[in-house]
């Protein structure tokens, strides 16, 4: 969590610095916090909410793993698009078929370029 430079209250900035310091621990799946992190979470509603959010997300993901009828072919893409939308960042994902086609065309172009170069070298040498 980056610190907001518009906050004038030094106590609030210190709290946000602590939040940022414990971000990785809060996201860990083991549920074990260091003594410093546990003391911080006990007084910080923002971090308590973040832990609750991670727990909820893990619960939903486990429930998805139990369903056999979930269409997984584009599930990863849909999740990433939803995360991008929540983040406010644009999605620049290319579908697998398009990526494979572009890769094939690039490979063919490379082979053609090598063949042309080889022919020139043979002509110059001969």
Secondary structure, 3 states (H helix, E strand, C coil): CCCCCCCCCHHHHHHHHHHHHCHHHHHCCCCCCCHHHHHHHHHCHHHHHHHHHHHHHHHHHHHHHHCCCCCCCCHHHHHHHHHHHHHCCCCCCCCHHHHHHHHHHHHHHHHHHHHHHHHHHHHHHC
